[in-house]
Amino acid sequence: AAGFSITGDNDASFIITIPTEPVLLTQVSGSKTMQVVDWVSFPAAGSNIGLVDGISQIVYVGATLLVGNINDNPKGLYSGNYTITFEYN
């Protein structure tokens, strides 16, 4: 899981948005693909999380990488894009 440190003014809040659909990763030196699915965060995405001044809130984001057999997903670099948003209120 990735960890993000969120800070802000006392009594402010933020909302987390993570991908809701699978994300496709494509082999950099070929055409093979893998999917990243089942995105989760803690605290939960969509939550209106309160902040306390001077104290960081750690947010963890993770997902499941679906890897095929060695023929379907040979070793190498795979690339893709996704967006994780923290909306500060």
C-alpha positions, 0 to 999 in steps of 0.5 A: 500500500502507498501512504500519504501524509495529509495536514491542514488547519484545525477542524478542516476536512478532506475527502479521498477519491480513488479509482472505481474501475480497473486500471490497465498497465501495458508492458513498456517494451511490448503489448502485454497488459495487467489490471489493477483492481479492487482499489481501497483506502484507509480511511475509506474513500469518500469519507469526510475526514477531520484534521487536527491542527499540526497532526498529520493524517496518514492515508493508505491506498492499495489495490490488487494487481492481477498477474497472469502466467509467465507467457501472459505477463513476462517480466519487465516494466509495465506502465499506466495512469490512475488518479488519487485525489484528496479534496481539502475542505 
